[in-house]
Amino acid sequence: MKRPPSPYPFWYRKIPEIYTNGNYSFTFGQTPSQVHIEEQIPSLETILKESNTSSAAAVLLVCDTHTEYITKKISRNRPTCVLESGETQKNWGSVERIITEAREVGLGRDGLFIGIGGGVITDLTSFAASVYMRGAGLCLVSTTLLGMTDAAVGGKTGFDLLGIKNLVGTFSPASHIYMSLEVLKTLPSREWKSGMAELIKTAVLDSAETLDLVKSKKMPFLDGALAREPGLHMKELIERAVLVKGRMVETDPRETGTERALLNLGHSFGHALESAAGLGTLSHGEAVAWGMIRACELGQALGITPPARAREITKIIAAYGYETAAPHSLLKDIRTFIKALEGDKKKKAGKLSFVVPDAERAVLVSADIIGLRLLEQIINGDLQQ
Ligand SMILES: NC(=O)c1ccc[n+]([C@@H]2O[C@H](COP(=O)([O-])OP(=O)(O)OC[C@H]3O[C@@H](n4cnc5c(N)ncnc54)[C@H](O)[C@@H]3O)[C@@H](O)[C@H]2O)c1
């Protein structure tokens, strides 16, 4: 007898405890966190009901000028704090504004902050909620590909200070995170490209099946092409990324072990490129994609990354249209790059470490075993095949 088709893709069957009726349940530290991936924007009533917040309680919606239209679909009459958009707004001034507006609307510890936006808004709102009256309720509506696949999941909050990204922050997960695929229709192509690199990274860290999925979903980063049916193309990949990151964070919620640190694949080289090229010149994803290729070259030189795997990862990144060659066209001075690399804050016991792909996933290697000469060769493109 022919079996009826399973309603779930192959990976759901492996982890039934995480997936029920469109919701993904994780526990980050002691805190349960549910991710809802749906086509449509949730209503305020749904958010209040699911977070067990009384409809009479004070609520503050937080968004930026580009996500205000989404916020209005959630609620037109609840108090809303609208910030300017962009990384430059991820500062103490914005946190103070969120907290001031929460106080003005009488938000108490039974109230709810709802952050609606990309990683900047969700990081800021999550930080404000985590310190407001020693912790108030928090839900997020993530609206960028990078937010859905990375920033909104896992409980890291924060803002930039003294010119250093995320210098101040807390670990404080939202109880509910909503990902509405319809909002991706308005995402500019640059933001798609930024998020896609994190998706490729997740696939490298997960399995050959997920890498195949990334390959099969490849499409151009053109606003028009993506605007037609972004949800249909991306749903499986976003779900997969949420599951992979969620499981890794559950294992190592405060990055005290090595599991969560693996999510930094491509980031040491990528952050250094972002700094050396001038912050804002490249999108985060473009830098991470370039950084993943450098991580493959490093892994190969150390005998950790099999050549065939390095070739496959490089091919996928190139197919998505990222710049892959070294030195990067925007890198004017290798010394600035090395200085930025040495200043990377992802250090363990004061030592710099790199994540490099191995045969199946990736491993963390200490910079102790990597000479400066090797790094220079990689950045100069001497090891490119
Ligand atoms: N907490 C974490 O674990 C974590 C992980 C990765 C990144 N981050 C942080 O995330 C931030 C980057 O996030 P991002 O890339 O989402 O940037 P972002 O929040 O600045 O959003 C990018 C741009 O897209 C606009 N936008 C957002 N949603 C839109 C939509 N649906 N339609 C049209 N425009 C839209 C925004 O207004 C902004 O101009 C960084 O500050 C980074 O540090 C945090």
The ligand as an SDF file (V2000), in Angstrom:
LIG
                    3D

 44 48  0  0  0  0  0  0  0  0999 V2000
   21.4470   39.3770   18.0820 N   0  0  0  0  0  0  0  0  0  0  0  0
   22.1060   38.6140   17.2410 C   0  0  0  0  0  0  0  0  0  0  0  0
   22.3490   37.4180   17.4980 O   0  0  0  0  0  0  0  0  0  0  0  0
   22.5480   39.1620   15.9320 C   0  0  0  0  0  0  0  0  0  0  0  0
   23.0110   38.2990   14.9310 C   0  0  0  0  0  0  0  0  0  0  0  0
   23.3470   38.8460   13.6880 C   0  0  0  0  0  0  0  0  0  0  0  0
   23.2480   40.2120   13.4800 C   0  0  0  0  0  0  0  0  0  0  0  0
   22.8060   41.0210   14.4870 N   0  0  0  0  0  0  0  0  0  0  0  0
   22.6930   42.4630   14.2850 C   0  0  0  0  0  0  0  0  0  0  0  0
   21.7270   42.7030   13.2670 O   0  0  0  0  0  0  0  0  0  0  0  0
   21.9910   43.9560   12.6690 C   0  0  0  0  0  0  0  0  0  0  0  0
   21.8360   43.8230   11.1750 C   0  0  0  0  0  0  0  0  0  0  0  0
   20.5170   43.4130   10.9150 O   0  0  0  0  0  0  0  0  0  0  0  0
   19.8280   43.7170    9.5140 P   0  0  0  0  0  0  0  0  0  0  0  0
   20.7150   43.2970    8.4330 O   0  0  0  0  0  0  0  0  0  0  0  0
   18.4590   43.1620    9.5930 O   0  0  0  0  0  0  0  0  0  0  0  0
   19.8560   45.3150    9.4570 O   0  0  0  0  0  0  0  0  0  0  0  0
   18.7660   46.4500    9.7050 P   0  0  0  0  0  0  0  0  0  0  0  0
   17.9400   46.1760   10.8830 O   0  0  0  0  0  0  0  0  0  0  0  0
   19.5120   47.7280    9.6680 O   0  0  0  0  0  0  0  0  0  0  0  0
   17.8450   46.3490    8.4080 O   0  0  0  0  0  0  0  0  0  0  0  0
   18.4080   46.6030    7.1560 C   0  0  0  0  0  0  0  0  0  0  0  0
   17.6000   47.6680    6.3930 C   0  0  0  0  0  0  0  0  0  0  0  0
   16.4030   47.0930    5.9150 O   0  0  0  0  0  0  0  0  0  0  0  0
   15.2810   47.8880    6.3300 C   0  0  0  0  0  0  0  0  0  0  0  0
   14.1700   46.9510    6.4630 N   0  0  0  0  0  0  0  0  0  0  0  0
   13.9460   46.0570    7.4350 C   0  0  0  0  0  0  0  0  0  0  0  0
   12.9130   45.2840    7.1250 N   0  0  0  0  0  0  0  0  0  0  0  0
   12.4510   45.6910    5.9380 C   0  0  0  0  0  0  0  0  0  0  0  0
   11.4050   45.2570    5.0960 C   0  0  0  0  0  0  0  0  0  0  0  0
   10.6530   44.1980    5.3760 N   0  0  0  0  0  0  0  0  0  0  0  0
   11.2040   45.9350    3.9350 N   0  0  0  0  0  0  0  0  0  0  0  0
   12.0110   46.9870    3.5930 C   0  0  0  0  0  0  0  0  0  0  0  0
   13.0260   47.4200    4.3320 N   0  0  0  0  0  0  0  0  0  0  0  0
   13.2520   46.7740    5.4980 C   0  0  0  0  0  0  0  0  0  0  0  0
   15.7460   48.5540    7.5900 C   0  0  0  0  0  0  0  0  0  0  0  0
   14.9970   49.7140    7.8460 O   0  0  0  0  0  0  0  0  0  0  0  0
   17.1990   48.8670    7.2500 C   0  0  0  0  0  0  0  0  0  0  0  0
   17.2410   50.0280    6.4530 O   0  0  0  0  0  0  0  0  0  0  0  0
   23.3980   44.3630   13.0960 C   0  0  0  0  0  0  0  0  0  0  0  0
   23.3040   45.4190   14.0080 O   0  0  0  0  0  0  0  0  0  0  0  0
   23.9500   43.1110   13.7750 C   0  0  0  0  0  0  0  0  0  0  0  0
   24.8450   43.4120   14.8190 O   0  0  0  0  0  0  0  0  0  0  0  0
   22.4550   40.5210   15.6810 C   0  0  0  0  0  0  0  0  0  0  0  0
  1  2  1  0
  2  3  2  0
  2  4  1  0
  4  5  1  0
  4 44  2  0
  5  6  2  0
  6  7  1  0
  7  8  2  0
  8  9  1  0
  8 44  1  0
  9 10  1  0
  9 42  1  0
 10 11  1  0
 11 12  1  0
 11 40  1  0
 12 13  1  0
 13 14  1  0
 14 15  2  0
 14 16  1  0
 14 17  1  0
 17 18  1  0
 18 19  2  0
 18 20  1  0
 18 21  1  0
 21 22  1  0
 22 23  1  0
 23 24  1  0
 23 38  1  0
 24 25  1  0
 25 26  1  0
 25 36  1  0
 26 27  1  0
 26 35  1  0
 27 28  2  0
 28 29  1  0
 29 30  1  0
 29 35  2  0
 30 31  1  0
 30 32  2  0
 32 33  1  0
 33 34  2  0
 34 35  1  0
 36 37  1  0
 36 38  1  0
 38 39  1  0
 40 41  1  0
 40 42  1  0
 42 43  1  0
M  CHG  2   8   1  16  -1
M  END
$$$$
